[in-house]
């Protein structure tokens, strides 16, 4: 849980409201970051941005706890939520 708290603080600073982030601990940290900044980026550029944040802000041990953080736009978040409700 220590890594989740630290990562939440980092993401809140990098992606302040109205941007959103959602993390949970499930045998490692998984989650999503929703940001308008991702609109003009392809999937690899988005993941590179998340990776750069993790690489500079977390220790190697903390990074090993992070399994997956997906980067999406607000529009993609809405579509994904609608698909989950089908």
Buried (B, 14 or more C-beta within 10 A) or exposed (E): EEBBEBBBEBBEEBBEEEBBBBBEBEEEBBBBBBBEBBEEBEEEEBBEBBBEBBEEBBEEEBBEBBEEBBBBBBEBBEEBEEEEEE
